[in-house]
Amino acid sequence: MRDFRKQQVWVKSHRLTLKVYEITATFPREELYSLTSQIRRACASIPTNIAEGCGRETDLDFARFLQIAMGSASEVEYLFMLANSLDFIENIQYNELNEEIVEIRKCSHLS
């Protein structure tokens, strides 16, 4: 078993999740049960699946959970795009968040 806290991809995705919670706190109140909730759950799914994969016995199981986490990363990428299109986040913030998603994907290939 791996220690998920030592996986660079987990560290980066955990930091992104914390940032997403902070950013979505500024979203319109009427989005609380829709986009805010969706983006938070999808983002939290990334480090959650990495942690679960680390708790599995085989490399194949770990790889499967890493793939699931990267699927969630794609979902988050789209949700950032949607939030930007709805003017909930500015272009600069959107670009920074996208760079973090790209970095997480790169790290996932090294795990």
C-alpha positions as CSV (number, residue, x, y, z in Angstrom):
1,M,0.0,0.0,0.0
2,R,1.1,3.5,-0.8
3,D,0.8,6.6,1.5
4,F,-1.4,8.9,-0.4
5,R,0.0,11.9,1.4
6,K,3.3,11.3,-0.3
7,Q,1.9,11.2,-3.8
8,Q,2.6,14.5,-5.6
9,V,-0.6,14.2,-7.6
10,W,-2.6,13.9,-4.3
11,V,-0.9,16.9,-2.8
12,K,-1.6,19.1,-5.8
13,S,-5.2,17.9,-6.1
14,H,-5.8,18.5,-2.4
15,R,-4.5,22.0,-2.7
16,L,-6.8,22.6,-5.7
17,T,-9.8,21.3,-3.8
18,L,-9.1,23.7,-0.9
19,K,-8.8,26.6,-3.4
20,V,-12.1,25.5,-5.1
21,Y,-13.9,25.6,-1.8
22,E,-12.6,29.2,-1.2
23,I,-13.5,30.3,-4.8
24,T,-17.0,28.8,-4.9
25,A,-17.9,30.5,-1.6
26,T,-18.2,33.7,-3.8
27,F,-20.6,32.1,-6.3
28,P,-24.2,33.3,-6.3
29,R,-26.3,31.9,-3.5
30,E,-28.8,30.4,-6.0
31,E,-25.9,28.2,-7.3
32,L,-25.3,26.6,-3.9
33,Y,-27.1,23.4,-4.8
34,S,-26.2,23.3,-8.4
35,L,-22.8,24.5,-9.8
36,T,-21.2,25.2,-6.5
37,S,-22.0,21.7,-5.2
38,Q,-21.1,20.0,-8.5
39,I,-17.7,21.7,-8.8
40,R,-16.9,21.0,-5.1
41,R,-17.8,17.3,-5.3
42,A,-16.0,16.8,-8.6
43,C,-12.9,18.4,-7.4
44,A,-12.9,16.6,-4.1
45,S,-13.3,13.4,-6.0
46,I,-9.8,13.8,-7.5
47,P,-7.8,13.4,-4.2
48,T,-10.4,11.1,-2.8
49,N,-10.0,8.5,-5.6
50,I,-6.2,8.9,-5.4
51,A,-6.3,8.2,-1.7
52,E,-8.6,5.2,-2.2
53,G,-6.4,3.8,-4.9
54,C,-3.4,4.1,-2.6
55,G,-5.2,1.9,-0.1
56,R,-5.6,-0.9,-2.6
57,E,-3.3,-3.9,-2.8
58,T,-2.3,-3.9,-6.5
59,D,-0.7,-1.5,-8.9
60,L,-3.6,-2.3,-11.3
61,D,-6.2,-1.2,-8.7
62,F,-4.2,2.0,-8.0
63,A,-4.1,2.7,-11.8
64,R,-7.8,2.2,-12.0
65,F,-8.6,4.7,-9.3
66,L,-6.1,7.1,-10.8
67,Q,-8.0,6.9,-14.1
68,I,-11.2,7.7,-12.2
69,A,-9.6,10.7,-10.5
70,M,-8.4,12.0,-14.0
71,G,-12.0,11.6,-15.2
72,S,-13.1,13.9,-12.4
73,A,-10.3,16.3,-13.4
74,S,-11.9,16.5,-16.8
75,E,-15.2,17.2,-15.2
76,V,-13.7,20.0,-13.1
77,E,-12.0,21.4,-16.2
78,Y,-15.4,21.8,-17.9
79,L,-17.0,23.2,-14.7
80,F,-14.3,25.9,-14.5
81,M,-15.1,26.7,-18.1
82,L,-18.8,27.0,-17.3
83,A,-18.1,29.1,-14.3
84,N,-16.0,31.4,-16.4
85,S,-18.6,31.6,-19.1
86,L,-21.2,32.6,-16.5
87,D,-18.8,35.3,-15.1
88,F,-18.5,33.6,-11.7
89,I,-14.7,33.5,-12.1
90,E,-12.5,35.9,-14.1
91,N,-10.3,35.0,-17.0
92,I,-7.1,35.2,-14.9
93,Q,-8.5,33.0,-12.2
94,Y,-9.9,30.6,-14.9
95,N,-6.4,30.3,-16.5
96,E,-4.7,29.7,-13.2
97,L,-7.2,26.9,-12.3
98,N,-6.7,25.3,-15.7
99,E,-2.9,25.4,-15.3
100,E,-3.4,23.5,-12.0
101,I,-5.6,20.9,-13.6
102,V,-2.9,20.4,-16.4
103,E,-0.3,20.0,-13.7
104,I,-2.4,17.4,-11.9
105,R,-2.8,15.4,-15.0
106,K,1.0,15.5,-15.7
107,C,1.7,14.3,-12.1
108,S,-0.8,11.5,-12.5
109,H,1.4,10.0,-15.2
110,L,4.4,9.9,-12.9
111,S,2.6,8.1,-10.0
